[in-house]
Structures are given as structure tokens and as C-alpha cells.
Amino acid sequence: MSQILIHKLVRNGWPQDCEQEMIEESLLERTEGSIDNEHEHTVWTEWRLDGKIVKRGAHVHLKKNVAAEAVAAMFGS
């Protein structure tokens, strides 16, 4: 069986130094989703244990270089 590394939740979020543990992936509910528009393509995954999010992951691909376009617009290009 596959295991996944999760962070033990604390009251105010996930600090960098919180406890971590390995848990069987089969015990977790996995949710995936995506956003695709003219600016970005984003894919995300959440893992839940007893209805609480224990891990999140996302991959964002920018389709346009929005910073370069803003600078070019300032110079009237």
C-alpha cells in the first residue's frame, strides 16, 4: 500500500515546524480539480482525513507572462 506524508494540523494553520507523519493513502479521501482560462492552467489535489484537509498540492502553469505584458504596456508597446 502507498503512504503519504501529512502534517498534523494545528489550530492556526500549518507552521513549518509542525509534526509530520506517514499515513496510508487508502485512508484518505482525495479530491482533484482544475482551472483553465486564458491566463492560467491550474491543477490541484486535496487529501482529507475524517473530512479535514491534511494535505494540499497545486501546479500552476501561466499561459501569459503577465509581468512582461504590464511592463510593455507602461512603455506603450
PyRosetta script that sets phi, psi and omega in degrees:
from pyrosetta import init, pose_from_sequence

init()
pose = pose_from_sequence("MSQILIHKLVRNGWPQDCEQEMIEESLLERTEGSIDNEHEHTVWTEWRLDGKIVKRGAHVHLKKNVAAEAVAAMFGS")
pose.set_psi(1, 149.0)
pose.set_omega(1, -178.9)
pose.set_phi(2, -85.1)
pose.set_psi(2, 142.9)
pose.set_omega(2, 176.3)
pose.set_phi(3, -116.6)
pose.set_psi(3, 156.5)
pose.set_omega(3, 180.0)
pose.set_phi(4, -133.4)
pose.set_psi(4, 144.6)
pose.set_omega(4, 180.0)
pose.set_phi(5, -86.1)
pose.set_psi(5, 125.4)
pose.set_omega(5, 177.4)
pose.set_phi(6, -123.2)
pose.set_psi(6, 160.0)
pose.set_omega(6, 175.8)
pose.set_phi(7, -101.9)
pose.set_psi(7, 133.9)
pose.set_omega(7, 176.5)
pose.set_phi(8, -71.2)
pose.set_psi(8, 128.2)
pose.set_omega(8, -175.4)
pose.set_phi(9, -68.8)
pose.set_psi(9, 144.4)
pose.set_omega(9, 173.6)
pose.set_phi(10, -122.0)
pose.set_psi(10, 168.7)
pose.set_omega(10, -172.1)
pose.set_phi(11, -56.9)
pose.set_psi(11, -41.2)
pose.set_omega(11, -173.7)
pose.set_phi(12, -109.9)
pose.set_psi(12, 37.7)
pose.set_omega(12, 175.8)
pose.set_phi(13, 108.9)
pose.set_psi(13, -152.6)
pose.set_omega(13, -175.8)
pose.set_phi(14, -120.3)
pose.set_psi(14, 87.3)
pose.set_omega(14, 177.5)
pose.set_phi(15, -69.2)
pose.set_psi(15, 157.0)
pose.set_omega(15, -177.1)
pose.set_phi(16, -59.2)
pose.set_psi(16, -29.8)
pose.set_omega(16, -175.2)
pose.set_phi(17, -99.3)
pose.set_psi(17, 18.8)
pose.set_omega(17, -179.4)
pose.set_phi(18, -73.1)
pose.set_psi(18, 161.0)
pose.set_omega(18, 179.2)
pose.set_phi(19, -65.5)
pose.set_psi(19, 147.1)
pose.set_omega(19, 177.0)
pose.set_phi(20, -124.5)
pose.set_psi(20, 153.9)
pose.set_omega(20, 175.8)
pose.set_phi(21, -150.9)
pose.set_psi(21, 156.6)
pose.set_omega(21, 174.9)
pose.set_phi(22, -93.1)
pose.set_psi(22, 139.8)
pose.set_omega(22, -179.7)
pose.set_phi(23, -139.5)
pose.set_psi(23, 148.7)
pose.set_omega(23, 178.4)
pose.set_phi(24, -63.3)
pose.set_psi(24, 127.4)
pose.set_omega(24, -178.4)
pose.set_phi(25, -62.2)
pose.set_psi(25, -28.6)
pose.set_omega(25, -179.3)
pose.set_phi(26, -66.0)
pose.set_psi(26, -17.9)
pose.set_omega(26, 178.1)
pose.set_phi(27, -82.2)
pose.set_psi(27, -12.2)
pose.set_omega(27, -174.7)
pose.set_phi(28, -101.3)
pose.set_psi(28, 146.7)
pose.set_omega(28, 172.3)
pose.set_phi(29, -92.1)
pose.set_psi(29, 125.4)
pose.set_omega(29, -176.8)
pose.set_phi(30, -106.5)
pose.set_psi(30, 128.8)
pose.set_omega(30, 178.0)
pose.set_phi(31, -121.4)
pose.set_psi(31, 133.1)
pose.set_omega(31, 178.8)
pose.set_phi(32, -124.8)
pose.set_psi(32, 153.5)
pose.set_omega(32, 177.1)
pose.set_phi(33, -160.0)
pose.set_psi(33, 173.7)
pose.set_omega(33, 179.7)
pose.set_phi(34, -153.8)
pose.set_psi(34, 158.8)
pose.set_omega(34, 173.9)
pose.set_phi(35, -129.7)
pose.set_psi(35, 132.4)
pose.set_omega(35, 177.9)
pose.set_phi(36, -139.0)
pose.set_psi(36, 114.4)
pose.set_omega(36, 177.1)
pose.set_phi(37, -140.0)
pose.set_psi(37, -168.8)
pose.set_omega(37, -175.4)
pose.set_phi(38, -70.3)
pose.set_psi(38, -16.9)
pose.set_omega(38, -177.1)
pose.set_phi(39, -101.2)
pose.set_psi(39, -30.4)
pose.set_omega(39, -172.5)
pose.set_phi(40, -152.0)
pose.set_psi(40, 159.2)
pose.set_omega(40, 167.5)
pose.set_phi(41, -128.7)
pose.set_psi(41, 114.6)
pose.set_omega(41, -176.3)
pose.set_phi(42, -121.7)
pose.set_psi(42, 133.9)
pose.set_omega(42, 175.5)
pose.set_phi(43, -122.4)
pose.set_psi(43, 131.5)
pose.set_omega(43, -179.4)
pose.set_phi(44, -131.3)
pose.set_psi(44, 155.5)
pose.set_omega(44, 177.3)
pose.set_phi(45, -136.9)
pose.set_psi(45, 137.6)
pose.set_omega(45, 173.8)
pose.set_phi(46, -125.2)
pose.set_psi(46, 141.3)
pose.set_omega(46, 174.6)
pose.set_phi(47, -115.7)
pose.set_psi(47, 130.5)
pose.set_omega(47, -178.2)
pose.set_phi(48, -120.9)
pose.set_psi(48, 144.8)
pose.set_omega(48, 174.4)
pose.set_phi(49, -126.1)
pose.set_psi(49, 119.9)
pose.set_omega(49, -176.9)
pose.set_phi(50, 53.9)
pose.set_psi(50, 39.2)
pose.set_omega(50, 176.9)
pose.set_phi(51, 81.7)
pose.set_psi(51, -3.0)
pose.set_omega(51, -179.2)
pose.set_phi(52, -107.1)
pose.set_psi(52, 135.7)
pose.set_omega(52, 178.6)
pose.set_phi(53, -68.3)
pose.set_psi(53, 125.8)
pose.set_omega(53, 178.5)
pose.set_phi(54, -113.5)
pose.set_psi(54, -13.3)
pose.set_omega(54, 177.5)
pose.set_phi(55, -159.6)
pose.set_psi(55, 142.7)
pose.set_omega(55, 176.3)
pose.set_phi(56, -132.9)
pose.set_psi(56, 147.6)
pose.set_omega(56, 174.9)
pose.set_phi(57, -145.0)
pose.set_psi(57, 146.7)
pose.set_omega(57, 179.3)
pose.set_phi(58, -148.1)
pose.set_psi(58, 149.2)
pose.set_omega(58, 174.0)
pose.set_phi(59, -129.3)
pose.set_psi(59, 124.0)
pose.set_omega(59, -178.3)
pose.set_phi(60, -116.4)
pose.set_psi(60, 128.2)
pose.set_omega(60, 175.2)
pose.set_phi(61, -117.2)
pose.set_psi(61, 114.4)
pose.set_omega(61, 177.7)
pose.set_phi(62, -81.1)
pose.set_psi(62, 131.5)
pose.set_omega(62, -179.5)
pose.set_phi(63, -87.0)
pose.set_psi(63, -25.0)
pose.set_omega(63, 179.7)
pose.set_phi(64, -126.6)
pose.set_psi(64, 148.8)
pose.set_omega(64, 174.8)
pose.set_phi(65, -87.6)
pose.set_psi(65, 88.8)
pose.set_omega(65, -173.1)
pose.set_phi(66, -65.3)
pose.set_psi(66, -31.8)
pose.set_omega(66, 178.4)
pose.set_phi(67, -67.4)
pose.set_psi(67, -44.2)
pose.set_omega(67, 179.9)
pose.set_phi(68, -65.4)
pose.set_psi(68, -38.1)
pose.set_omega(68, 179.1)
pose.set_phi(69, -65.8)
pose.set_psi(69, -37.1)
pose.set_omega(69, 178.7)
pose.set_phi(70, -67.3)
pose.set_psi(70, -41.2)
pose.set_omega(70, 177.9)
pose.set_phi(71, -65.8)
pose.set_psi(71, -42.7)
pose.set_omega(71, 178.1)
pose.set_phi(72, -61.9)
pose.set_psi(72, -38.1)
pose.set_omega(72, 179.3)
pose.set_phi(73, -66.5)
pose.set_psi(73, -33.3)
pose.set_omega(73, 178.2)
pose.set_phi(74, -64.3)
pose.set_psi(74, -34.1)
pose.set_omega(74, -179.4)
pose.set_phi(75, -90.9)
pose.set_psi(75, 2.3)
pose.set_omega(75, 176.3)
pose.set_phi(76, 77.0)
pose.set_psi(76, 23.4)
pose.set_omega(76, 179.9)
pose.set_phi(77, -77.2)
pose.dump_pdb("model.pdb")
